Amino acid sequence: MTEQDLNSLNSPLDSSDYTAEQIQVLGGREAVRKRPGMYIGSTDRRGLHHLVYEIVYNSIDEAMAGYCTKITVTVLNDGSVCVEDNGRGIPVDIHPQTHKSALETVLTTLHAGAKFGSKVYQVSGGLHGVGASVVNALSERLKVNVKRDGKLYQIEFKRGIPQASVKVVGESQGTGTTTTFLADKEIFTSIEYDNGILSERLREMAYLNKSLEIHFLDEKTDLDKTFFFEGGINSLVRFLNRGRNVIHKLPIYIYKTVNGYIVEASVQYNDGFADATSSFANCINTQDGGTHLTGFRSALTRALNDYAKKYKLLKEDEPNLSGEDVREGITAVISVKLPDPQFEGQTKGKLGNAEIKGAVESAVSEGLTQYLEEHPDDAKRIIDKCITVAKAREAARKARDLIIRKNSLDSSTLPGKLADCSDKDPGACELFLVEGDSAGGSAKQGRNRAFQAILPLRGKILNVEKAPMDKMLGHEEIRAMITALGAGMGEEFDQTKLRYNRIIIMTDADVDGAHIRTLLLTFFFRHMTKLITEGHLFIAQPPLYQVRTGKEQHWVYSDQEKDKLLQKIKAGKDGKKIDIQRYKGLGEMSAEQLWQTTMDPSSRTMLTVKVEDAAKADRTFHMLMGDEVLPRKNFIQAHATSVKNLDV
């Protein structure tokens, strides 16, 4: 290659190719529509629901400021959502900088709002002034009615573009804001809302704001719910602990203002083994925790250790209780309100304000210490539980270490009943957890041995929701799963050592199968959470029916699908004999049928398990331990998304 050739490779493009015209400047609306995930996290169901939350957050801000007592959220028949409050109403006078009405400004300009200073809102949630404008930009249409000064004002938008200036459309009594929007089908994969998800979040908001009434309606399903809690987060903790055996009758309630920050906490122990702590900042659910949660946990550990040492419940030569020891079996809510919250990411998964850690530690430590001193019987029961947990944890650690030491990629250490695949590249491999030896035999025969491994599970695995760690690790089926996966468990879980990229739960489509799925989901949620959060866990969908008409056969996966198919067949082929076979179990299918319907990546349908809200999942798992089938079905529908052709 000549020097001239090298120079031509390294030389910049012709100046005519790179001018000011090539610099793309996106306005607020265009930027949001081009990169919606930057503002609402995603354009799937989670992002869709986030639109509702953002409008509701504006009403919540009015409630936290003391001006709003009722919020009504309605899902309308056409798929749009209406949020109405009785707050002060968004101002409609002309803004001095934009020379447009304040109402139009906040709906079209990013970072325009009353949340940046401290004169209007001491504390606020939402996307710091971009929430309303983001929802507007991502809506096919949006209309806002404002009641102020005895008049009813209105403005309408299409995909964020105002159709006219604010106008007076009538008279009004009282004050308030009503926002109605239809999410844009050009942006979102679906605009169908999940009433369960919306109900949970609205209920949560009502708990976090004492005496605020939130009314939720769905015209499509005639759903009608009202959330109103005078007890605030104490009521929330009692709700989370419903049906559980609690260690102390009433939650421990803490409320204190420290350096201008409001710290509120409620704590109640139960005889379970899960840590069900939820954290909030300005009524925003901080799913990934943050400095307020760190402060809470530090104060909890220190206060219980100090009390235990002071009253000789722990001997001087005994080690202190660890954070894990004091959090097992706890149900708690920590809620802080602060003027300038610093969140990580637009959707506010984690609070980052360093100063709030000390404020929470101070408030919780003082409040918890006072409660323990004033309630010695409750204190002893709590400490005794923590000491029992510590002893069980040490026994479990030894058992876990034994499993980890024995665990390796060498096939000689793998469970004897595991039919492993030949490919050793984890990224290409998948493991089927199959209910029963009979179905396991069919799966072994029907699988693709190159990349599909089969682990039959005999009977129902242990309910880890109710079992201590040492007993859980002594259960044969659980040990087999841990060893087969190869990544350890709990804090020692190492995703890089995972032997399979996909772990697929394959059970019968009956009550027992649903129960086994729930038990397995409980285990993975508790002890291998990353399998869920990193998208490794799936649920196979075997067919319920085989419908035959002459030489044609159809595999049907639900009763609704069967009914539609029968109507279609009868309409087009009168007089033809129709044979319907109901499959109650996987073992009723031949190896070839099982491969064709359930295991073949080119034709199968599977559900990928997603836990969107850990606190909600914890409550759900507890509820699902009963005998009712419907709650199990609802869980799978709420936390799984249908995915086809996963290998594409």
KOLMI-889890 format. One record per atom (N, C-alpha, C): x, y, z. Coordinates in pm, whole numbers, plus 50000, padded with zeros to 5 digits. Layout:
<nodes>
XYZ;...
</nodes>
This chain:
<nodes>
500854988050000;500005000050000;500885012450000;500595021949912;501425033849900;501095043950008;502015053650022;501785064350119;500535072250083;500295073649953;499095080849908;497825073349949;497895059949937;496735051849978;496465053550127;497545053450209;497375055050353;496765068550386;497255078850318;496725092250342;495245093150308;494855086250200;493445086850159;492565079850259;493105069150321;492305061950422;492105070350546;493155077850585;493125085350710;492565099450695;492355103750572;491885117450551;490425118650585;489975130350634;488565132250667;487715132550541;486415131550560;485495132550448;485585146450388;485195147650264;485135160550198;484285169950283;484745182250299;484055191750386;482605193750346;482325191350219;480945193250174;480015182550230;480615171450279;479795160550333;479465162650481;480135172050544;479965173750689;479835188550720;478615193350720;478345207450743;477335208850855;476945220950883;475965223550987;474655216350960;474395214150831;473135207550795;473085193050844;474305187150865;474335173350910;474135172151062;474185183251131;473975182951276;472485183151302;471985172051358;470545170751378;470185175651518;469305185151524;468845190451652;467395186451668;467145178251768;465775173651791;465095182351895;463895186951866;463115193951966;462645184152072;462005189352176;461575180652285;460685169352240;459665172652160;458735162452113;459435152052027;460255156751932;460935147451841;461905138551916;462615144252013;463585136452091;462895125252167;461745128352227;461015118252304;460495107252214;459935110852101;459365100852010;460465092351944;461645098151924;462725090751861;463385081151959;463485085052086;464125076752188;463235075852313;462045070052301;461125069752416;461685062252537;462505051952511;463055044252621;463905052452715;464505063352666;465315071952752;464475078952857;463185080052831;462315087752921;461385079053005;460945067852949;459985059453023;460475045153039;461725042653003;462315029553027;462165019652914;460975018752853;460745009052745;459435012752675;459175005852563;457915008052492;457044995652500;457334986852596;456474975252616;455444978652723;454894968252787;453844970452886;454294979153003;455564977453043;456054985253155;456055000153123;456555003753004;456555017752965;455155023352947;454245015052895;452855019352878;452235023253012;452415014853111;451855017953243;452535030053306;453795032053268;454515043553323;453865056753281;453245057153164;452525069253122;451445072953224;450705062853268;449645065253367;450255070753495;451335064253540;451945068553666;452395083153659;452955087253546;453465100853536;452365111353551;451205108753492;450095118153508;449575117653652;449505105753709;449035104453847;450025111353942;451345110353913;452335116754000;452075131654012;451625138153905;451335152553913;450225155254013;449225146354015;448145147754113;448635144454254;449525134654264;450095131054394;450885142854451;451605150054364;452345161754410;451395171954473;450235173854413;449235182854471;448755177654607;448625164354618;448205158454746;449275160454852;450565158054815;451655159754913;451785174354956;451385183554866;451425197754900;450205202054981;449245192954997;448075195755080;446885201455007;446845200454873;445775206654796;444845196754727;445145184054732;444345174054661;443945162954757;442665159254756;442175148754845;441615136754770;441425138354637;440835127254561;441405127054419;441735114854375;442205112654238;441385101254178;440915103154057;440155092653988;440875088753860;441155075853845;441825070653726;440855061253655;440585063953529;439625056053452;440245051253322;440155038153298;440525032553168;439245032053086;439205039552977;437985041052898;437865029852794;436685028552740;436405017752644;437295018152521;437715030152479;438525031352358;440015029252384;440385025752510;441785023452543;442495035452599;441835046952601;442455058852658;442315058552810;443075067252876;443075067953022;442765082253064;441915083553164;441535096653218;441965097553364;442715107953399;443155110253536;442615123753581;441795123553684;441145135753734;441505137953880;441825150353917;442095153554057;441355166254097;441285168654228;440655180954278;441695190254338;442875190454275;443925199654319;443655213754272;444685221854266;444515235954233;444285238454085;444605228654001;444485230653857;445755236853801;446235231753689;447445237253628;447165251653583;448055260953612;447825274953572;447635276253421;446815286053380;446525288053238;446945301953189;447495310053279;447925323453237;449195322353152;449535333353086;450655333452991;451995332553066;452845323253019;454165321553079;455095332453026;455855339253112;456665350753068;457775347152970;458275334552973;459385330952883;458895325152750;457885316652755;457435310152631;456365318152558;455735327652632;454655335652576;453475327052532;453385315452590;452225306652573;451625304252711;450445298452714;449845295652843;450735285952921;450715286953053;451505277853136;451085263353110;449795261153086;449295247653060;449925241852934;449945249552825;450575244752702;452075243052720;452685251652799;454125250952821;454525237952889;453825234252997;454215222153070;453925209552989;453035210652891;452685198852811;453515197552683;454315207852652;455085207352527;456575209852547;456975214252666;458365217852689;458975208952795;460045201852759;460735193652857;461345202652964;461305197753088;461885204753202;461195217953229;459885218353199;459095229953237;458105225453343;458105231853457;457175227953562;457495235353690;456695232453794;456855239453921;457675231554021;458415221053972;459095212154065;460555215954088;461065225754013;462485228554022;462825237754138;461925246754170;462125255054287;461425249054406;461455255754519;460805250454640;459585258654680;459175268054593;458065276854631;456715270054617;456565261554516;455265255254491;455195241354553;456225233154526;456255219554580;457505217554664;457325215354796;458465212054880;459075198754838;458195189154804;458635176154753;457765172654634;458325164554544;457545160454427;458125147654370;457295140754292;457745128754223;457785131354075;457505120953995;457475122653851;458855124753791;458875128353663;460125129353589;460695143553589;460585150553703;461175163853717;460835173253604;459545174953578;459145184753479;459055179553338;459415167053313;459295161753178;458155151653167;457545147953281;456525137453279;455345140453189;454685151853209;453495155153132;453825156952984;454945163652955;455315165952815;455705152852745;456315143552820;456665130552763;455405122552731;454455122252824;453195115252799;452495121252678;452505134352668;451865141252555;452525137252423;453865137152421;454595133852298;454355119452254;454085110552350;453925096352319;452455092152310;451555101952302;450125099052294;449585102652156;448725094052106;448055096851979;447215109551992;446585110652107;445865123152138;445875125152288;445775137752329;445745141152472;444905153652489;444075153652590;443215165152619;443295168152769;443395180852802;443445184952942;442355195152968;441575192753070;440585202353119;441055207353255;441005220353275;441435226353400;440305234753457;440005232353585;439005240453655;439755250453745;439595263153713;440245273953789;439425286653776;439355293953884;438745307253881;437315307053827;436595296153854;435205295353811;435025292053664;436115289453592;436025286353450;436585272453420;436135266653308;436645253853262;437475256353135;438765253853145;439685255953033;440005242552967;440335243052838;440635230652767;441695232952661;442555222752644;443525222752535;443665208352485;443855206752353;443965193452294;445235192452210;445785180152205;447015177552130;446855164752048;447625163951941;447765151551866;449265148851851;449685137451908;451095133651909;451995145251954;451525152252056;452295162952118;452155176552056;451405177551947;451255190351877;449915196651916;449935208851970;448675215152010;447785217951888;446515215351903;445565217551794;444995231651796;445155238151911;444735252251927;445245256952062;445135269752086;445545274952217;444495271252322;444845273552448;443895270952556;442655279552536;441495273352557;440245280952542;439305277852658;438425287152683;437395285252786;436225277952723;435825266752783;434735258852725;433515258552817;433585265552930;432435265753019;432785271253155;431835269953245;432055274353383;432335262053469;432895264553588;433215253253676;433055256953822;432845246853900;432865248454045;434055240854100;434745246954196;435915240454251;437105241654158;438135233854187;439365234154107;439825219854079;440735218753983;441275205553954;441725204253810;442375192953780;442885190053646;442415176253601;441955175353477;441565162453418;442355160453290;443145149753286;443965146653169;443495133553108;443195133752979;442775121652908;443725119552790;444325107552783;445275104952675;445115090852620;445445089452493;445455076452426;446875073652381;447505063252439;448885059852404;448985056952254;450105060852196;450295059952051;450685045752009;449875039751925;450165026151877;451405025751788;451845037351738;453085037951660;454305036351749;454135038751878;455245038351973;455245025452054;454065021552104;453985010452199;453584997452130;454154986452180;453864973352122;452414969252148;451834974352256;450424971752288;449924983152375;448644986352363;448064996752449;446984990852539;447134977852570;446224971252662;446804972152803;446034977852895;446504979653032;446144967453117;446984964653214;446764953753308;446184959553436;444924956153464;444264961653583;444974957853712;445554945953713;446264941553832;447464950453861;448234953553757;449414962053774;449004976153816;448004981853749;447554995353785;446974995753926;446194985553961;445604985154095;446674984954203;447714976754183;448784975754281;449464989254301;449754996154191;450475008854203;449595019554265;448345020054227;447445030154284;447185027454431;447045014754466;446895011254608;448115015754687;449275013454629;450545017254692;450585032354716;450185040154615;450185054754629;449235059254740;448095052554751;447135056054856;447715053054994;448405041755007;449045038455134;450085048955173;450805053955074;451895063355102;451405077455130;450135079955109;449555093255134;448295091555218;448445092955348;447315090955439;446105099255396;444955092655401;443675099355379;443495105055239;444305100755144;444085104155003;443225093254941;442125097254877;441235087554812;441625086254665;441885073954623;442175071254482;441135061454430;440425065754329;439325057954272;439785052554136;439665039454115;440125033153992;438955026253923;438735029853796;437635024353717;438165018753585;437545008153537;437825002953404;436495000253336;436175008453234;434885007153167;434764993953092;435894988353048;435834975852971;435414964053057;435864963753180;435604952153267;434664955353382;434184967653388;433314972253498;434024971753634;435334971753633;436084972053759;435884985553826;435734985353957;435494997654034;436104995754173;437235002654197;437915001254326;438215015054384;438135015754516;438505028054586;439555024754691;440655032354690;441735030254787;441805042454879;441715039855008;441735050655108;442235044555239;443365049555291;443955043555410;444375054255509;443665054755621;444015064255725;445315060355795;445635047255791;446825042555860;448115044155782;448035048455657;449235050555578;450075038055562;451415039355576;452285027955550;452145016955656;451615020355773;451315009755870;450265000355814;449275006055748;448244997855684;448854989555572;449824995255500;450484987955392;451234975855446;451974977555554;452724966355612;451774955455660;450674959455721;449704949455767;449074942155648;448874949455539;448344943355418;449344933255361;450614936955358;451644927955306;451774915455391;451514916855518;451664905455611;450364897655631;449334901055556;448074894155575;448254879155552;447664871255640;447764856755627;449034850855684;449974859155727;451224854155784;451134854355936;451914845955999;452004846056145;453044856456186;452584867156250;453484878156283;454094876056421;455304881156439;456034879756566;455514889656670;455124901456625;454544911556715;453284916856648;452264919456726;450924922056673;450854934256584;451414945456627;451314957956552;452664961656492;452664967856375;453934972256316;454604982856402;455924983356393;456704993756459;456705005856366;456165016956413;456015028756327;456985039656370;457675045456272;458665055856297;458385067656204;458325079456260;458125091656180;458965102756243;459845108656161;460705119156215;461185128156102;461355140856133;461945150356039;463385152956081;464315150355989;465745152056018;466335161255912;466805172955956;467435182655865;466545185855744;465255186655766;464335190055659;463835178255579;464355166255605;463905154155536;462885146855622;461815142555560;460805134755632;461135120055615;461295113055728;461605098855727;460465091355794;459895081955722;458775074055774;459085059355749;458875051055850;459155036755835;458145028755917;457865016855868;456995007555939;457594993655924;457674986356037;458374973456041;457534963356118;457404951456060;456744940556132;457374927256089;457754919156187;458354906156159;457304895256154;457554885356067;456704873556062;457594861156074;456974849456079;457754837256099;458274831355968;458214839155860;458724834455731;460224836855720;460724835655597;462164836455576;462564846855472;461594854355421;461884863855314;462094877855371;462894885755300;463044899955328;462124907455234;461024912655287;460054919955205;460084934655244;461154941455206;461314955655236;461084963655109;460184973255115;459914982055002;460384996155038;460975002954942;461475016354968;460855026354870;460615038454920;459985048954839;460665062254866;460715070554763;461205084154777;460215093454707;459605102354784;458565111154730;457475103154659;457115091954720;456045082954673;456435075054548;457675076254502;458165068354390;458725055354445;458285044254387;458795031154429;460205029454376;461195030054465;462595028354425;462915013454429;462615006854318;462734992254313;464154987454334;465134995754299;466534991854314;467154997454441;466315002654531;466815007454660;467475020854651;468615022054719;469325034754720;469805038154859;470205050754878;470815055055003;469845054255120;468555056555096;467585055755206;467445041355254;467465031855162;467375017755202;468645013255274;469795018055227;471055014755295;471045019855438;470585032155456;470495037855590;469555030155680;468425025955624;467445018255701;468045005055748;468704998055656;469264984955691;470384986255794;471214996355781;472284998555878;471715001056018;470695009656025;470075012856154;469405000556215;468754992656134;468084980556182;469084970956245;470174968356175;471184959056225;471824964156354;472184976956355;472844982556472;471914982856594;470674986956574;469744988056688;469474974556751;469274964256668;468984950956723;470204944956791;471384947056736;472604942056800;472864949156933;472684962256934;472894969857058;471944965157167;470694963157133;469714958657232;470054944457280;470394935657186;470694921757222;471904920957314;472934928957290;474114928957376;473814935157512;473044945957509;472744953157634;471994944257732;471064936257682;470244927957771;470654913257768;471904910857727;472514897457734;471764886857653;470994891157553;470354881357465;471394875257371;472444882757345;473634877857277;474784878657376;475524867857393;476654867857484;477794875957426;478674880457515;479764889057473;480684882357371;480864869157387;481774862157296;481094857257168;479784859757156;479064855657036;479154866556929;479234862756802;479314872856696;478014880656685;478134892956636;476934901056614;476044894856507;474764898456514;473834894456410;474204901756281;474144894756170;474464900956041;473224907755984;473424915355878;472294921755812;471294911555761;471784900455707;470894889855659;470084883955774;470724882555890;470034876656006;468844885056050;469014898256051;467954906856104;466904910055998;467184906955871;466214910055766;465344898155728;465684886355774;464904874655736;463564874855810;462494873855735;461154874055795;460644888055824;461274898255766;460844912055791;459944916855678;458904923955716;458114931555619;458234946155660;458734954355571;459004968255608;458774977555491;458454989855524;458335000555425;459135012355477;460045017355395;460775029455428;460415039955324;459895051155370;459435061655280;460075074855322;460745081455228;461355094455258;460785104955164;460755117255213;460305128455132;461355139455146;461865143755031;462965153255031;462815162954915;463365174954929;463135185454828;463765182754692;464945177054689;465645175654561;466175161354545;465305151954518;465765138054505;466625136054381;467705128654398;468585125454286;468445110554255;467785107554143;467535093754106;468505089353998;468755076353996;469565070653890;468625066053780;468715072553663;467835068953551;466535076653558;465935079253441;464705087053435;463555080153506;463535066853505;462405059953565;462595057453714;463645062753771;463795063953915;463845050553990;464745041853947;464855029054015;465645029754144;466495039954160;467395040254275;467635054554320;467565056954451;467805070354507;469285071954536;469845083554498;471285085354513;471715096054610;470785103354674;471165114154766;471975108754884;473255112754894;474115107555000;473635111855138;473125124155147;472765129555279;471565122555342;470735115955259;469535109655315;469885097155395;471025091055366;471435078955438;471555081855588;472275092655622;472445096155763;471135099855830;470285107055757;468985110955813;468135098755846;468105088955755;467335076855778;467935068755892;469265067355893;469925059856001;469565065756137;469655078956148;469365085656275;467925083356319;466985085556227;465565084356261;465185070056296;465605060556214;465215046556236;465885040856359;467165043856379;467875038856497;467225043856625;466915056556628;466285062356748;464885056656770;464085056056664;462725051056678;462665036356714;463515028356651;463515013956678;464015011056819;465065018056862;465585016256997;464535019657101;463815030457078;462755034457171;461665023857179;461295018257063;460255007857063;460714995457138;461934991057114;462444979057180;462494980857332;462894992557376;462954995357520;461564995357583;460595000457508;459235001557562;458424988757546;458884979457462;458164966857438;459134955157450;459574952057572;460604941657590;460174927757544;458884924557555;458424911257511;458554909957359;458114920357289;458264920357143;459734919957105;460544927757177;461974928357148;462614914557161;462274907357267;462864894057288;462454884457177;461184885157135;460734876157029;461454879056897;461654892056870;462354895756747;463814891156751;464484893856864;465894889856877;466034874656872;465144867456939;465204852656938;465084847356795;464174853456718;464034849156578;465334851556502;465934863256521;467164866556450;468304857156488;468394853456616;469434844156661;469214830356599;467944826056594;467624813256531;468014813356384;467744824556318;468104825956177;469624825156160;470364831556251;471824831656243;472374817456253;471834809656345;472294795756362;471954787356238;470744789256187;470344781756067;471184785955947;471534798755942;472334803655830;473724797555832;474294795855951;475604789655959;475554775155914;474474768055957;474314754155912;474114753555762;473354763055710;473104763355565;474374766755488;475184775655545;476434779255478;477324767055459;477394758855562;478224746755552;477664737355445;476334735855443;475724727155342;475914732955203;475784746155191;475944752655061;477384751655012;478324753455103;479734752255066;480054738355015;479414728355076;479634714655032;479154712754889;477974718554857;477424717554721;478334724654622;478794736554660;479634744454570;480964737354545;481534731354651;482804724254634;482654712454540;481524705654548;481294693954464;480914697654322;480484710154305;479944714354175;481064717754078;481044712153961;482024715553857;481414712053723;482094715753618;481594712853484;481834698353445;482574691053527;482824676953497;481544669053512;481164661853409;479874655053409;479764644453517;480904639953571;480844629453673;480224634353802;480194647853823;479614653053946;478164657353928;477644656353806;476284660853780;475274650453828;474034654453852;473014645053899;472864633353803;472714621453859;472624609453776;471434609353683;470334615853721;469134615553637;469134626653531;470174635253533;470264645753432;470714639853299;469924642053195;470334638453059;470914651052997;472244652253002;472884664652959;472974665252807;473254677252756;473414679052612;474894677952576;475184676052450;476564674152408;477314687352390;476604697852353;477234710852334;477644716552469;478864721152483;479364726452609;479354741852612;478804748052509;478684762652506;477394766552577;477464772452698;476234775752772;475264784452694;475804793352611;474934802352536;474014795252439;474394783252397;473594775852300;472704765352364;472844763552496;472184752252563;470964756552644;470074746952662;468894749352746;468574736752827;468044739252947;467714728453038;466214728453063;465564716753039;464144715153070;464004708653207;463304715353297;462924709453426;461554703353407;461494690053406;460294683053362;459624676053480;458314677453486;457524671353592;457394656353569;457964648253660;457744633853658;458674626153566;458864613253599;459764604753521;459174601153385;457834599753379;457204595953253;457404606753147;457064619153183;457264630253089;458744632353062;459564630053166;461004631353148;461524621553045;460964609353043;461364599452943;461004603652803;459774608952786;459364613852653;460234625452609;460564634452703;461374646152669;462784641952629;463334632052699;464684627352665;464714621452525;463654614052488;463604607852356;463344618152246;462534628252277;462124637752174;463054649552155;463934652052248;464774664052246;465814663752134;466424675352114;467624676152032;468804674852129;469484663552125;470524660552223;471714670152216;471854677052105;472994686052090;472944697552190;471764703652208;471694715752292;470604715352400;469824704452408;468744703752506;469034693152612;469054697452738;469254688352851;467934686652925;467764675052988;466514671953059;466834667953202;466124674453297;466234670553438;464834667453490;464474654553502;463154651053557;463104654153707;461974659353752;461764662253894;460664653253946;460964645954051;459994636554106;459134643454210;457824644354183;456904650254280;457064665254292;456424670954394;456484685354417;457724688654499;458474698554455;459664702254530;459254709154660;460204710654748;459954716854877;459474731154861;458524735254944;458044749054944;459054757655020;459934764354946;461004771955011;460484784655078;459244788555049;458644800055117;458554797355266;458364784655303;458134781255444;459274773155504;460364771055431;461424762255478;462684769955511;463374766455623;464664772555652;465714767955551;466824775255546;467844772655446;468434758655455;468724754055577;469364741055590;468444729755542;467154731055571;466204720755525;466074721255373;466074733255317;465954734655173;467134727955102;468334730255154;469524724555090;469634709555112;468844704155204;468824689755224;467844682655133;467064690455054;466064684654966;466724679854837;466524667254801;467234660954690;467004668154557;465734671454526;465444677554397;466064691554385;466064698954495;466654712254493;468164711354475;468794701854543;470234699954527;470574696254383;469724687854324;469964683754185;469904695754091;468924704854112;468824716754026;470034725854043;470434728254169;471584737054194;472824731554126;473034718454141;474224712254083;474174712553931;473004709653873;472884709553727;473124723353667;472624733753733;472794747353680;474234752153694;474904747953801;476334750553814;476734764453856;475794773053894;476124787053924;476004790454072;475774780454157;475594783354299;474224789154326;474084796154440;472794801954476;473004813254575;471934820754599;471974831654694;473034841954659;473774846654760;474804856654736;475974851154656;476144837754658;477244831554583;476864828454439;475624831954398;475204828954261;476094836454162;476704828854071;477624834553972;477074831353833;476494841453771;475844839353641;476814834553534;478084838053548;479074834153447;479314819053446;478924812253553;479124797753562;477874789953523;476834797053485;475584790553447;475804781453327;475374768953336;475664759053233;474664759453117;473564766853135;472544767553031;472044781953019;471824786352897;471324799952875;469834801052904;469104789952884;467674789952908;467324778553003;466594781853108;466064771753199;464554771853179;464004760553137;462604760053093;461824750653184;460824756053252;459954748053338;458884741753250;458804728453250;457844721453164;457014711953251;455774716053280;454894708253367;453554705853299;452764696953360;451444693953306;450534706153315;449544706753227;448594717853226;447404714753316;447674711853444;446614709053539;446954715653672;446154713053775;446344719353905;447714715953963;448084703053958;449374699054013;450524705553936;450384706253804;451434712653724;451594727353758;450454734153778;450504748353816;451174750053952;450884740854044;451474741654178;452984739654170;453424729954090;454854727354076;455544739554013;454914745553913;455484757653853;455674768453959;454664770154042;454724780454145;455844777754244;455994765254285;457064761654378;458434764354317;458584760954189;459854763454122;460124778354107;459084785954070;459244800454058;459624806654192;459014801554300;459344806454433;460814804154464;461294792054434;462694788754460;463624797954381;463364799554252;464244807754170;464194822354211;463014827354246;462894841254289;463684843654417;463574834254509;464244835854639;465764834554628;466224824954550;467634821054562;468444822054433;467794824554320;468524826754195;467814837754117;467654849254180;466864860054122;467354864253984;468664863453962;469214867953833;468734859253716;468324847053744;467754839053636;466544846153576;465794853053662;464594860153618;464964873853562;465744881453638;466044895053596;466894895553469;467684885153445;468534884953325;467904877153210;466654872853226;465914866753115;466294852453082;466674844653184;467054830753160;465934820753189;464864825053255;463844815653303;462584816253217;462104804553174;460954803653085;459984792953133;458754793753083;457744783653111;457264778052977;457444764952959;456994758452836;455474758452830;454934758652708;453494758752689;453064746652606;452844735152670;452364723452596;450904725552556;450464719052450;449074720752406;448094714052501;446894719752504;445824713552583;445034703452499;444954705952368;444114697552283;444814694552151;444444683152095;444714680151955;443364678851886;443144686951783;441874686651709;442174681151570;441484670151533;441714663651403;440454664051320;440604667651194;439514666951097;440074660150973;439744647650957;440304640050846;441804638550864;442564642950764;444024641850772;444654654050838;443854664350864;444394676550925;444424675251077;445454680651138;445524681151284;445944695051329;445384699151439;445674712351494;446024710751642;447074717651686;447424717951827;446864730751888;446154729251996;445434740552057;445924742452200;446204754952237;446864757652365;445954763852471;444684766252438;443764771652537;442334768252497;441424769152593;440014766452564;439454776752466;439884789252481;439394799752391;439844796952248;441104792852233;441634789652102;440894777852041;440554768052125;439814756252077;438444760252025;437744768752103;436394772952062;436424780451929;437414789251912;437524796551786;437804787151669;438684777351693;439024767851588;437814759551547;437034754951645;435864746851615;434834754651536;434654767251571;433714775751496;434174777151350;435474778851332;436024780451198;435864767551116;436144756051180;436044743151110;434594740251072;433694742551167;432284739651142;431714748751033;432224760951029;431734770350927;432214766550788;433434760750781;433994757850649;433884743450605;433614734250697;433614720050662;432454712850730;431264716450694;430094710050755;430104695050725;429744687350827;429634672950808;430914665350834;432034672250844;433294665650870;433344661051016;433884649251039;434044644351174;435194651651243;434934655751366;435954663051442;436324654751565;437594651251576;438094644051692;438894653651780;438534653951908;439224662852003;439854654352113;441144655852130;441834648752238;442374658852337;442014656852464;442464665752571;443704659652636;444794667652643;446024662852705;446104668152848;445964659252944;446054663253084;447494663353133;448354655553067;449734654753112;450684653352996;451944657153020;452964656152916;453214641652877;453044632552974;453294618552949;452334612252851;451204618952823;450224613752727;450664615952583;451664624652563;452144627252428;453344618552397;453474614752272;454654607352229;455834616852225;457034610852217;458244619052211;458204628452091;457724623451977;457644631551856;456674643151874;455514640451937;454514650951959;455044661552055;455734657152159;456274666552257;457304675852192;458134670252107;459114678452034;458414688451943;457454683451868;456784691751768;456034703351831;455374701051944;454484711152003;455134719952108;456134714552178;456584721252300;458084723952305;458884716152231;460334717152246;461064722352123;460454721652008;461104725851884;461174741151879;462364747151880;462474761751882;461814768651763;461634761651655;461044767951537;459524768851544;458904761551637;457444761551640;456844763451779;457634762351883;457104762852019;456704776952061;455864777652162;455524790252228;455924788952374;456644798852425;457054798352566;456774811752633;456704811352763;456544823552842;457874826652907;458304839152896;459514843252966;459104850253094;459644845953205;459224850953336;459924864153365;459144874353402;459694887453435;459124892053568;459974894853661;459514900453788;459714915553781;458614922953770;458694937353753;458724944753886;458214938753989;458144945454118;458404935054225;459594935454286;459994924954380;459054924354500;458604935854548;457704935654663;456384928954628;455864932254509;454614926054466;454804911054446;455934907254388;456194893054366;456264885654499;456864891854599;456954885454729;455584882754787;454714892754777;453344890854828;452634880054747;452864880254616;452194870654529;452614856454559;453914854354575;454404840954604;453794835554733;453664844254833;453054839754958;451604835754935;450884844054861;449474841154833;449314828054755;450254825454664;450114814054575;450354800654644;450744800754769;450994788054836;449704780954875;448564787354858;447284781054889;446874771054783;445634766254793;445174755754703;444434761154581;444174774254575;443394779554464;444234780354338;443624776654227;444324776654100;444364790754039;443294798354055;443174811353989;444324820854022;444734822354149;445864831254175;447134827054103;447364814154090;448554809454019;448474813653872;447304811853814;447114815353673;447324830353653;446764838353745;446904852853735;448374857053744;449124850153830;450544853753843;451274851453712;451074839853654;451794836553530;451414846253419;450144850153415;449704859653313;450314873453338;450444877253466;450924890653498;452424892053481;453174880853494;454624881853495;455294874453381;454544871053280;455174864053167;454644869753037;455504870252939;455144875352807;455344864452704;454354862552619;454454852052518;455544855352418;456414845652396;457504847352301;457544835352208;457664837652078;457734826851981;459104826851914;459504814951871;460744813451794;461914820251863;462194815651986;463194822152068;464594821952009;464854812451919;466204811251865;466444820351745;465414827351700;465574836051582;466424848251619;
</nodes>
